[in-house]
């Protein structure tokens, strides 16, 4: 259980960092995909450990990223 939680947390961290790098290098829409994937892993992790502040932040951020993706694709 603890190993899975650590795995989820580190995957979320890596995806979020890669998303930030993609933003810095203006790699669209990969930046949004990476940030959404990072948020999904943070959401799963926060539900598992019942950390609702992290859950709220990542749900809101995922909605913002999804909105940006829809704008770019339309």
C-alpha positions in Angstrom: 0.0 0.0 0.0 2.7 2.5 0.9 4.8 1.5 -2.1 1.8 2.2 -4.4 1.2 5.6 -2.8 4.8 6.5 -3.3 4.7 5.3 -6.9 1.6 7.4 -7.6 3.1 10.5 -5.9 6.4 10.3 -7.8 4.7 9.7 -11.2 2.4 12.7 -10.5 5.5 14.8 -9.6 7.4 13.8 -12.7 4.5 14.4 -15.0 3.8 17.8 -13.5 7.5 18.8 -13.9 7.5 17.6 -17.5 4.3 19.6 -18.1 6.0 22.7 -16.7 9.0 22.1 -18.9 6.7 21.7 -21.9 5.1 25.1 -21.1 8.5 26.7 -20.9 9.5 25.4 -24.3 6.0 26.1 -25.8 5.3 22.5 -26.7 1.5 22.6 -27.3 -0.6 20.7 -26.6 1.8 18.2 -24.9 2.0 20.6 -22.0 -1.7 20.3 -21.3 -1.6 16.5 -21.7 1.2 16.1 -19.2 -0.3 18.5 -16.7 -3.7 16.7 -16.9 -2.0 13.4 -16.5 -0.1 14.7 -13.5 -3.3 16.0 -12.0 -5.0 12.6 -12.5 -2.3 10.9 -10.6 -2.4 13.6 -7.8 -6.2 13.1 -7.6 -5.8 9.3 -7.2 -3.1 9.7 -4.6 -5.0 12.3 -2.6 -8.1 10.1 -2.6 -6.1 7.2 -1.3 -4.5 9.1 1.5 -7.6 11.3 2.1 -5.8 14.6 1.5 -8.7 16.8 0.4 -6.8 20.0 -0.1 -4.5 18.4 -2.7 -7.7 16.8 -4.2 -9.4 20.2 -4.6 -6.4 21.9 -6.1 -5.9 19.2 -8.7 -9.5 18.9 -9.7 -9.7 22.7 -10.3 -6.3 22.6 -12.1 -7.5 19.7 -14.3 -10.6 21.6 -15.2 -8.5 24.6 -16.2 -6.1 22.5 -18.2 -9.0 20.7 -19.9 -10.6 24.1 -20.8 -7.3 25.2 -22.3 -7.1 22.0 -24.3 -10.6 22.4 -25.7 -9.8 26.0 -26.7 -6.7 24.9 -28.6 -8.4 22.0 -30.3 -11.5 23.9 -31.4 
